Amino acid sequence: MFDIGAAELLVIIIVAVVVIGPKDLPLAMRVAGRWIGKMRRVSAHFRSGIDTMVREAELEDMEKKWKAQNEEIMRRSAALTEAEAGVPVMTGPPSLEKAGAETPPAQFAPPPIKPQPVDAQPLPETPSKGGDNVQG
């Protein structure tokens, strides 16, 4: 903040000793230290307030930018959805009949899948831990 060299500091100390006196110099140094501390606290508070305002302004700018980007993405998405709505969707290969080919012989068709019977085996009985299950 202040650029004070060794020579300037020595002159200030000599003037302070002559003007204030050696007896009151420690009291004057304490008062000066308190004032410097208060100035530093006020300066730090002011600086933090400025930093907070700058940060809030940057956040507002970023929110505006994100909102504009979001709207652009939504606009593109809506345009793609509308464009896809007019295009026919293919669910499988085109049938041979539409292509003008003959129907393939039945021998090339896969055999139908028939469910196989499952042997019904009784479940093994598990012993109960609580004794007999007698309702009564």
N, C-alpha and C positions, 0 to 999 in steps of 0.2 A: 504494500500500500504506500508507505512512505519509504523513500530511499535515503536512509541515514547511515553514513559511514562512521568509522571509529573516531575520526577527528571531530565530526559534528557532535557525536554523543559526548565526547570529552568536554567540549565547550558548554553543552547544555548542563552537564553535571557541575562544572565550576560555577556557572551563573546561578544554578539552583542553590548551591552551598552558600554563595555570597548573599543572595537575595533572601532566601528563606532562613538560612542559618542551620548549623549542624544539629541544634537541639530539636527543631521542628521538622527536619527533613524526613524522618521515618513516618511521621503522621501524614505529611504531604504525599509521600510515595504510596501509602495505603489508600488515601483518597483518590489519587490518580489511578491506581490499579482498579478500584471499584468503578470509576467512570469508564475506564477502558473496557472492563468486563461488561458493563451495561451496554456500551456501544456495540460490542461484538454480538451480544444476545439480540439486540434490536436488528443489527445487520443480518444475522442468521435467520431471524424470523421473517424479515422482509424478503430475503433471498428465497426462503422456502415457499413463501406466498407466491412469488413470481414463478418459481418452478412449477408449483401446482397449477397456476393459471395456464402456463404453456402446455403442460401435460394434458389438461382438460381440453384445450383448443386442438391439440394433436389428435386426441381421442375422437372429438367431434368430426374432424376432417376424415379420420379413418372410418368412422361409422357411415358418413355420407358416401365415401368411396365404396365401402362394402355393400351398402344399399343399392348403389348404381350397378355394381357388378352382379348382385343378386337379381335385380330386375332384368338385366341383359340375359342372364342365364335362363331365367323363367321365360323370357320372350323367345329365346332360341328353342327351349324345350317345347313350348306351345307350338312353334312353327314346325318342328320335327314331328310332333304328334299329329298335327293336321295333315302334313304331307304323307305320313304313313297311313292315315285313315283312307286315303284315296287309292292306295296301292293294294291290289289283291294279295292276300296272304296265302302262300302255298302250304298246305298241311301235309302233303305227301308227294310221292312221284306222280306225274300225270298218268292217267290210265292209258292203256294201250289202245282202247277203242277210240279215244279222242284223237290219238295220234294217227289213226288210220291203219293200224296193224291188226293182224288177226289175233283172236284170243289164243293164248298159249294152251297147249294140250293139258289135260287134267293130271297127267303123270308128273308134271313139274310142280304141282301144287303141294305144299307141305302137308303131311298127314295130320288129321285132327288130333288134338290132345284129349285123351280120355282120362278122367280121374281114376286112379287105382284104388281098389278097396283096401282099407286099413284093417289089419287083424285086430279085433277088439280083445284086448287082454285086460283082465281085471287089475286094478291098482293094488299094490301090496298094502295090507293093513298095517297101520302104525299104532303101536301101543300108546294109550293115553297116559299122561303123567298123573292125572288126578284120580286114578282109580276107575271104577266102572262108570260108564255114562248111563246111569239109570235115571229116567225121568220119573218124578213121583210127587 
